[in-house]
Amino acid sequence: MARSILGTIGLAATVALAAPIALFGVNRLLDGETVVGAAAVGVAVLMLLVERYLTTPGDIPGKVLGATVGRVVKEPDEDDED
C-alpha cells in the first residue's frame, strides 16, 4: 500500500530514532551482554512495528470514510455496462 507524504516522513523519523537503539543493541550483543542487547534490538523492532500497525487518532477519519464509501457506493455489475 502506498504511503502518504506525511506517513513517509513519520516512518523516516521512526527509523531515525530506532536505528541508534538497534545499533546499541547489536554492539551489546557483540560484547556478550545478551540480555541488554536483545532488549535494545527488541525495542527498536517494536518501535517500527507500532509505527506501522498502530491506529492513531489521525487515521480514524480516513478508515471510517473508506468503510462508509465502500458500503454506500456499489460497483456496477458487468451486465449493466452493455
N, CA, C and O atoms as a MOPAC input file, in Angstrom:
PM7 MOZYME 1SCF
protein

 N      0.84400 1    -1.16700 1     0.00000 1
 C      0.00000 1     0.00000 1     0.00000 1
 C      0.89700 1     1.24000 1     0.00000 1
 O      1.89800 1     1.29500 1     0.71400 1
 N      0.53400 1     2.20100 1    -0.78500 1
 C      1.33400 1     3.42100 1    -0.88000 1
 C      1.12700 1     4.28100 1     0.36600 1
 O      0.03400 1     4.33900 1     0.93100 1
 N      2.19400 1     4.93700 1     0.77200 1
 C      2.13400 1     5.82700 1     1.93800 1
 C      1.95600 1     7.25600 1     1.46400 1
 O      2.38800 1     7.62000 1     0.37000 1
 N      1.32700 1     8.04400 1     2.28100 1
 C      1.23600 1     9.47200 1     2.00500 1
 C      2.57700 1    10.11800 1     2.34700 1
 O      3.46000 1     9.48100 1     2.92200 1
 N      2.71100 1    11.36600 1     1.99000 1
 C      3.95000 1    12.07800 1     2.28500 1
 C      4.16800 1    12.15800 1     3.79600 1
 O      5.28100 1    11.94200 1     4.27500 1
 N      3.11500 1    12.46500 1     4.54100 1
 C      3.24300 1    12.53600 1     5.99400 1
 C      3.54800 1    11.16400 1     6.59900 1
 O      4.28500 1    11.07000 1     7.58100 1
 N      2.99200 1    10.11200 1     6.02400 1
 C      3.29100 1     8.76500 1     6.50100 1
 C      4.75000 1     8.39600 1     6.26000 1
 O      5.38600 1     7.75100 1     7.09400 1
 N      5.26700 1     8.81300 1     5.11400 1
 C      6.66900 1     8.54700 1     4.80400 1
 C      7.58900 1     9.32900 1     5.73900 1
 O      8.60000 1     8.80000 1     6.20100 1
 N      7.24900 1    10.56500 1     6.01300 1
 C      8.05500 1    11.37100 1     6.93800 1
 C      8.00300 1    10.76900 1     8.34300 1
 O      9.01600 1    10.72800 1     9.04100 1
 N      6.83500 1    10.30900 1     8.75100 1
 C      6.71200 1     9.66100 1    10.05200 1
 C      7.54500 1     8.39200 1    10.14400 1
 O      8.17000 1     8.12900 1    11.17200 1
 N      7.55600 1     7.60500 1     9.07400 1
 C      8.37900 1     6.39700 1     9.06000 1
 C      9.85700 1     6.75000 1     9.12700 1
 O     10.61800 1     6.10100 1     9.84500 1
 N     10.26900 1     7.76800 1     8.38800 1
 C     11.67400 1     8.18400 1     8.41800 1
 C     12.07400 1     8.65200 1     9.81100 1
 O     13.17700 1     8.35200 1    10.26700 1
 N     11.20400 1     9.37300 1    10.48600 1
 C     11.50500 1     9.82100 1    11.84400 1
 C     11.61100 1     8.64000 1    12.80300 1
 O     12.47300 1     8.62600 1    13.68100 1
 N     10.73700 1     7.65300 1    12.63700 1
 C     10.79800 1     6.47200 1    13.49900 1
 C     12.07500 1     5.68300 1    13.26400 1
 O     12.70700 1     5.21500 1    14.21000 1
 N     12.45400 1     5.53700 1    11.99500 1
 C     13.70500 1     4.83300 1    11.68600 1
 C     14.89600 1     5.59800 1    12.24900 1
 O     15.84400 1     4.99200 1    12.74900 1
 N     14.85500 1     6.92000 1    12.17100 1
 C     15.95800 1     7.72400 1    12.70700 1
 C     16.08600 1     7.56000 1    14.22100 1
 O     17.18900 1     7.65300 1    14.75800 1
 N     14.98100 1     7.31900 1    14.90600 1
 C     15.03600 1     7.09400 1    16.35000 1
 C     15.36400 1     5.63800 1    16.70100 1
 O     16.01700 1     5.37800 1    17.71100 1
 N     14.91600 1     4.69800 1    15.87900 1
 C     15.11800 1     3.28100 1    16.17800 1
 C     16.51200 1     2.79500 1    15.78600 1
 O     17.02400 1     1.85900 1    16.40000 1
 N     17.13000 1     3.39900 1    14.79500 1
 C     18.43300 1     2.93000 1    14.32500 1
 C     19.51900 1     2.99900 1    15.40500 1
 O     20.24500 1     2.02000 1    15.57800 1
 N     19.66100 1     4.10400 1    16.13400 1
 C     20.68700 1     4.11100 1    17.19000 1
 C     20.42500 1     3.09200 1    18.29200 1
 O     21.36600 1     2.53000 1    18.85200 1
 N     19.16700 1     2.85000 1    18.60600 1
 C     18.83800 1     1.86400 1    19.63200 1
 C     19.21700 1     0.46700 1    19.14400 1
 O     19.77600 1    -0.33000 1    19.89800 1
 N     18.90900 1     0.17600 1    17.87400 1
 C     19.27200 1    -1.12200 1    17.30900 1
 C     20.78700 1    -1.28400 1    17.24200 1
 O     21.30600 1    -2.36300 1    17.52700 1
 N     21.48900 1    -0.24200 1    16.87400 1
 C     22.95100 1    -0.30000 1    16.81000 1
 C     23.53800 1    -0.53500 1    18.20600 1
 O     24.46900 1    -1.32500 1    18.36300 1
 N     23.00400 1     0.13700 1    19.19900 1
 C     23.43600 1    -0.08600 1    20.57400 1
 C     23.21400 1    -1.54600 1    20.96900 1
 O     24.07400 1    -2.17200 1    21.58900 1
 N     22.04200 1    -2.07900 1    20.59800 1
 C     21.73800 1    -3.47200 1    20.92400 1
 C     22.68600 1    -4.44400 1    20.25400 1
 O     23.12200 1    -5.41600 1    20.87100 1
 N     23.00700 1    -4.19200 1    18.99700 1
 C     23.94500 1    -5.06400 1    18.28700 1
 C     25.32200 1    -4.99000 1    18.93700 1
 O     25.98700 1    -6.01400 1    19.09100 1
 N     25.75700 1    -3.79400 1    19.31800 1
 C     27.05200 1    -3.65500 1    19.99700 1
 C     27.07100 1    -4.41400 1    21.32700 1
 O     28.05700 1    -5.07000 1    21.66000 1
 N     25.96700 1    -4.31700 1    22.08600 1
 C     25.90700 1    -5.04300 1    23.35800 1
 C     25.91800 1    -6.55400 1    23.10800 1
 O     26.54800 1    -7.29700 1    23.86000 1
 N     25.22800 1    -7.01400 1    22.06100 1
 C     25.23600 1    -8.43700 1    21.73600 1
 C     26.64300 1    -8.90500 1    21.38100 1
 O     27.06900 1    -9.97800 1    21.80900 1
 N     27.36000 1    -8.10800 1    20.60500 1
 C     28.72800 1    -8.47500 1    20.22100 1
 C     29.67700 1    -8.44700 1    21.41200 1
 O     30.67700 1    -9.16400 1    21.42400 1
 N     29.37200 1    -7.62600 1    22.41200 1
 C     30.19800 1    -7.56800 1    23.61900 1
 C     29.85500 1    -8.67500 1    24.61400 1
 O     30.51500 1    -8.81400 1    25.64400 1
 N     28.82600 1    -9.46000 1    24.30800 1
 C     28.47000 1   -10.57100 1    25.18000 1
 C     27.34900 1   -10.28600 1    26.14800 1
 O     26.97300 1   -11.17300 1    26.91300 1
 N     26.80500 1    -9.09900 1    26.14900 1
 C     25.68400 1    -8.75900 1    27.03500 1
 C     24.38000 1    -9.05800 1    26.29900 1
 O     23.75200 1    -8.17100 1    25.72000 1
 N     23.99500 1   -10.33200 1    26.33900 1
 C     22.87200 1   -10.76400 1    25.51000 1
 C     21.53100 1   -10.19500 1    25.96000 1
 O     20.69000 1    -9.87900 1    25.11900 1
 N     21.31600 1   -10.05900 1    27.24400 1
 C     20.01100 1    -9.57600 1    27.73500 1
 C     19.79600 1    -8.12300 1    27.32400 1
 O     18.74700 1    -7.76900 1    26.78500 1
 N     20.79900 1    -7.28800 1    27.58400 1
 C     20.67500 1    -5.86200 1    27.24600 1
 C     20.60000 1    -5.68800 1    25.73200 1
 O     19.79600 1    -4.90100 1    25.23300 1
 N     21.43900 1    -6.42400 1    25.00200 1
 C     21.45400 1    -6.30800 1    23.54800 1
 C     20.14900 1    -6.74500 1    22.91400 1
 O     19.61700 1    -6.05600 1    22.04400 1
 N     19.62800 1    -7.88800 1    23.34500 1
 C     18.36200 1    -8.38100 1    22.80500 1
 C     17.20900 1    -7.44500 1    23.15800 1
 O     16.30700 1    -7.22900 1    22.34900 1
 N     17.24100 1    -6.89400 1    24.36100 1
 C     16.18000 1    -5.95600 1    24.75600 1
 C     16.22100 1    -4.69700 1    23.89500 1
 O     15.17400 1    -4.20500 1    23.47500 1
 N     17.41100 1    -4.17300 1    23.62900 1
 C     17.51800 1    -2.96400 1    22.81400 1
 C     17.07400 1    -3.21800 1    21.38300 1
 O     16.37100 1    -2.39500 1    20.79800 1
 N     17.47600 1    -4.34400 1    20.81500 1
 C     17.04200 1    -4.67100 1    19.44800 1
 C     15.53000 1    -4.87800 1    19.42800 1
 O     14.86100 1    -4.46000 1    18.48300 1
 N     14.98900 1    -5.51500 1    20.45600 1
 C     13.54400 1    -5.71300 1    20.53700 1
 C     12.78200 1    -4.40200 1    20.61800 1
 O     11.72800 1    -4.25500 1    19.99800 1
 N     13.30600 1    -3.45100 1    21.37600 1
 C     12.66600 1    -2.13700 1    21.47400 1
 C     12.67000 1    -1.44200 1    20.11100 1
 O     11.67400 1    -0.83500 1    19.71800 1
 N     13.78500 1    -1.53200 1    19.39500 1
 C     13.86500 1    -0.89600 1    18.07700 1
 C     12.86800 1    -1.52100 1    17.10400 1
 O     12.21000 1    -0.81400 1    16.34100 1
 N     12.76000 1    -2.82800 1    17.13500 1
 C     11.79700 1    -3.51000 1    16.25500 1
 C     10.37000 1    -3.13900 1    16.64000 1
 O      9.53600 1    -2.89700 1    15.76800 1
 N     10.08500 1    -3.09200 1    17.93100 1
 C      8.73600 1    -2.70700 1    18.37500 1
 C      8.38100 1    -1.28200 1    17.95600 1
 O      7.23300 1    -1.00000 1    17.61400 1
 N      9.36400 1    -0.38800 1    17.98400 1
 C      9.11200 1     0.99000 1    17.54500 1
 C      8.63700 1     1.00700 1    16.09500 1
 O      7.69900 1     1.72600 1    15.75200 1
 N      9.28200 1     0.21900 1    15.25300 1
 C      8.89600 1     0.18800 1    13.83900 1
 C      7.54000 1    -0.48900 1    13.63800 1
 O      6.74100 1    -0.04900 1    12.81200 1
 N      7.28500 1    -1.55000 1    14.38600 1
 C      6.00400 1    -2.23700 1    14.25000 1
 C      4.84400 1    -1.38200 1    14.73800 1
 O      3.78000 1    -1.36000 1    14.11900 1
 N      5.04600 1    -0.68600 1    15.83700 1
 C      3.98400 1     0.17100 1    16.36900 1
 C      3.67900 1     1.29500 1    15.38300 1
 O      2.51600 1     1.63600 1    15.16800 1
 N      4.71900 1     1.86900 1    14.78600 1
 C      4.50400 1     2.95000 1    13.82100 1
 C      3.72000 1     2.44800 1    12.62000 1
 O      2.92300 1     3.19200 1    12.04900 1
 N      3.93400 1     1.19900 1    12.22800 1
 C      3.28800 1     0.67200 1    11.03500 1
 C      1.85500 1     0.21100 1    11.30500 1
 O      0.96600 1     0.46600 1    10.49400 1
 N      1.62000 1    -0.46100 1    12.42800 1
 C      0.34100 1    -1.13600 1    12.62800 1
 C     -0.59100 1    -0.48400 1    13.63900 1
 O     -1.76500 1    -0.85000 1    13.69300 1
 N     -0.12600 1     0.45300 1    14.43200 1
 C     -0.98500 1     1.09000 1    15.42300 1
 C     -1.86400 1     2.14100 1    14.75300 1
 O     -1.37900 1     2.95000 1    13.96200 1
 N     -3.13200 1     2.12700 1    15.06600 1
 C     -4.04800 1     3.12800 1    14.53600 1
 C     -3.99600 1     4.35500 1    15.43800 1
 O     -4.23900 1     4.26300 1    16.64100 1
 N     -3.68200 1     5.48600 1    14.85400 1
 C     -3.61100 1     6.72500 1    15.61700 1
 C     -4.91100 1     7.50700 1    15.42700 1
 O     -5.68400 1     7.19900 1    14.52000 1
 N     -5.16000 1     8.50300 1    16.25800 1
 C     -6.37700 1     9.30400 1    16.08800 1
 C     -6.46200 1     9.97500 1    14.71200 1
 O     -7.56000 1    10.22800 1    14.21600 1
 N     -5.33500 1    10.25900 1    14.10900 1
 C     -5.35700 1    10.86200 1    12.77300 1
 C     -5.76300 1     9.88700 1    11.67800 1
 O     -6.18000 1    10.31500 1    10.60200 1
 N     -5.65100 1     8.57700 1    11.92800 1
 C     -6.00800 1     7.56300 1    10.94300 1
 C     -7.49300 1     7.22400 1    10.95100 1
 O     -8.02300 1     6.71900 1     9.96100 1
 N     -8.15700 1     7.49700 1    12.05300 1
 C     -9.54200 1     7.05100 1    12.21900 1
 C    -10.49300 1     7.67800 1    11.20000 1
 O    -11.30300 1     6.94400 1    10.63300 1
 N    -10.44900 1     8.99700 1    10.92600 1
 C    -11.39600 1     9.53500 1     9.94200 1
 C    -11.24300 1     8.90800 1     8.55200 1
 O    -12.24200 1     8.67200 1     7.87300 1
 N    -10.03200 1     8.64000 1     8.13200 1
 C     -9.82700 1     8.01500 1     6.82600 1
 C    -10.37600 1     6.60800 1     6.77100 1
 O    -10.95500 1     6.21000 1     5.76000 1
 N    -10.20700 1     5.84700 1     7.83600 1
 C    -10.72500 1     4.48400 1     7.87000 1
 C    -12.24900 1     4.48200 1     7.88900 1
 O    -12.87900 1     3.67500 1     7.20500 1
 N    -12.84200 1     5.38300 1     8.67000 1
 C    -14.30100 1     5.45800 1     8.72900 1
 C    -14.86600 1     5.87400 1     7.37700 1
 O    -15.85100 1     5.30000 1     6.91300 1
 N    -14.25300 1     6.86100 1     6.74800 1
 C    -14.71900 1     7.31700 1     5.43700 1
 C    -14.59000 1     6.21500 1     4.40100 1
 O    -15.49400 1     6.02700 1     3.58700 1
 N    -13.48200 1     5.48200 1     4.41500 1
 C    -13.28500 1     4.39600 1     3.45700 1
 C    -14.32300 1     3.30100 1     3.62500 1
 O    -14.82700 1     2.77200 1     2.63400 1
 N    -14.65100 1     2.95200 1     4.85800 1
 C    -15.65500 1     1.92600 1     5.10200 1
 C    -17.04200 1     2.41600 1     4.70100 1
 O    -17.83900 1     1.64800 1     4.16300 1
 N    -17.33400 1     3.68400 1     4.95600 1
 C    -18.64400 1     4.24100 1     4.61000 1
 C    -18.83200 1     4.29700 1     3.10500 1
 O    -19.88600 1     3.91700 1     2.59600 1
 N    -17.83100 1     4.76100 1     2.39700 1
 C    -17.91600 1     4.84200 1     0.93600 1
 C    -18.05600 1     3.45300 1     0.34500 1
 O    -18.78700 1     3.26400 1    -0.62700 1
 N    -17.36600 1     2.48000 1     0.91900 1
 C    -17.47000 1     1.10900 1     0.42900 1
 C    -18.86900 1     0.53800 1     0.57700 1
 O    -19.29000 1    -0.28100 1    -0.23900 1
 N    -19.58900 1     0.95400 1     1.59800 1
 C    -20.95300 1     0.46600 1     1.79400 1
 C    -21.96100 1     1.22600 1     0.94600 1
 O    -22.92600 1     0.63600 1     0.45900 1
 N    -21.75400 1     2.52100 1     0.76300 1
 C    -22.73100 1     3.34900 1     0.07400 1
 C    -22.61500 1     3.20600 1    -1.44100 1
 O    -23.61800 1     3.02600 1    -2.13200 1
 N    -21.39700 1     3.28600 1    -1.95000 1
 C    -21.17700 1     3.22100 1    -3.38900 1
 C    -20.89100 1     1.77700 1    -3.76400 1
 O    -19.95000 1     1.16400 1    -3.25800 1
 N    -21.70400 1     1.24600 1    -4.64900 1
 C    -21.53100 1    -0.13700 1    -5.06200 1
 C    -20.91800 1    -0.17500 1    -6.46400 1
 O    -21.16600 1     0.69300 1    -7.30000 1
 N    -20.11600 1    -1.20300 1    -6.68400 1
 C    -19.51400 1    -1.38900 1    -8.00400 1
 C    -20.61400 1    -1.77900 1    -8.99300 1
 O    -21.48700 1    -2.57900 1    -8.65400 1
 N    -20.58800 1    -1.23000 1   -10.20600 1
 C    -21.60600 1    -1.60500 1   -11.18800 1
 C    -21.38700 1    -3.04100 1   -11.66800 1
 O    -20.25300 1    -3.50700 1   -11.78000 1
 N    -22.48200 1    -3.72400 1   -11.94600 1
 C    -22.38400 1    -5.06900 1   -12.48900 1
 C    -21.90500 1    -5.00400 1   -13.92600 1
 O    -22.09200 1    -3.99400 1   -14.60400 1
 N    -21.29000 1    -6.07400 1   -14.39000 1
 C    -20.81800 1    -6.10100 1   -15.76800 1
 C    -21.97600 1    -6.11200 1   -16.75500 1
 O    -21.83800 1    -5.63800 1   -17.88300 1
 N    -23.13600 1    -6.66000 1   -16.32800 1
 C    -24.29900 1    -6.70300 1   -17.19700 1
 C    -24.86000 1    -5.31100 1   -17.44600 1
 O    -25.44500 1    -5.07100 1   -18.50200 1
 N    -24.69800 1    -4.37800 1   -16.49600 1
 C    -25.22700 1    -3.02700 1   -16.62200 1
 C    -24.43900 1    -2.19400 1   -17.63200 1
 O    -24.97000 1    -1.21200 1   -18.14900 1
 N    -23.20100 1    -2.55200 1   -17.92600 1
 C    -22.36300 1    -1.75600 1   -18.81000 1
 C    -22.73900 1    -1.94000 1   -20.27400 1
 O    -22.41900 1    -1.08000 1   -21.09400 1
 N    -23.40800 1    -3.03500 1   -20.62700 1
 C    -23.74300 1    -3.29600 1   -22.03300 1
 C    -24.86400 1    -2.47000 1   -22.52800 1
 O    -25.25000 1    -2.58700 1   -23.69100 1

